Amino acid sequence: MLLQTHTTDGFMAQPLAGGIDADGFILAAPTARLQPQFLALLDDACASLAQSGSLLDGIYLYGSIARGDARPGVSDLDLTLVLRDPPAPQDMQTLEAVRVALEARHAEVIKIDFDIGCRAEVLAPENRFSWGYWLKHHCRRLWGNDLADRFEPFRPSLAIAKAVNAGFEATLTRYATLIDDATSDAVACRLQREASRKLVRATQVLRSEHELRWPQTLDEHVELFVQCYPSMRSQVEFFLSQAKSPDKADKAFSTRLRSLLTWMVAVDKARGF
């Protein structure tokens, strides 16, 4: 069975505006009771992955289901898998087979994603701002060891934004190509939504060094970005709308994506951070 976490007596301290707590730390990972519509899926996921024997160190939940605002038949299941050792090719094949089988069995979600790392990678000092921050502030343990306990809470910083969004140019360029090559409008819409969400979150790499706020939602990411770059409002708000509900395949999407991405990369390089 998965680990069900919730706040004591239903009470939760109210966060301050700006995604930080009273001490200036980024808000903690979600602890609200998990939505009952997804409990069977999560139990199945943990049981199926646990059958991989000694491969796994821990299974973590993040995203909308972790936050408690997922919508059945609309949302994704996002899992972080920490492995005990670096995976061999056959290990990755085993995990992919589990993912595909789970996706076929459960209509509660439209997609299942596994983010995979190994224990040594997660605990390496040079990955503190990426893996450490991610587990501490976005993930909730479902099964196995909880490596989030190895890290102290983090304060907002440009270093975290850069670490979490490392490789955003290559990732979004790949999305543009996939969208151009999409074989159906349904596939194109799904890719547009995914790419838009990644792009909106990647705007964090252009945050001020001295910014104390830490956006939690896509709207908050856009708000912070527009405050710094008001001339880019219409461009980023287009992707915000696509991130929420792309209602049709947009033939101009990949062109707009490449254009804003080129601008972001140029500004990032010019800042020199």
QUIDA-V559026 format. One record per helix or strand of 3 or more residues. SS is the DSSP state (A for helix, B for strand). FROM is the first residue (numbers start at 1). LEN is the number of residues. If there is no record, write none. Layout:
# QUIDA-V559026
ss->(SS | SS)
from->(FROM | FROM)
len->(LEN | LEN)
This chain:
# QUIDA-V559026
ss->(A | A | A | B | A | B | A | B | A | A | B | A | A | A | A | A | A | A)
from->(8 | 36 | 53 | 56 | 64 | 76 | 89 | 111 | 119 | 125 | 140 | 147 | 158 | 168 | 185 | 218 | 230 | 253)
len->(3 | 15 | 3 | 7 | 4 | 8 | 17 | 8 | 5 | 14 | 5 | 4 | 7 | 13 | 22 | 11 | 16 | 19)
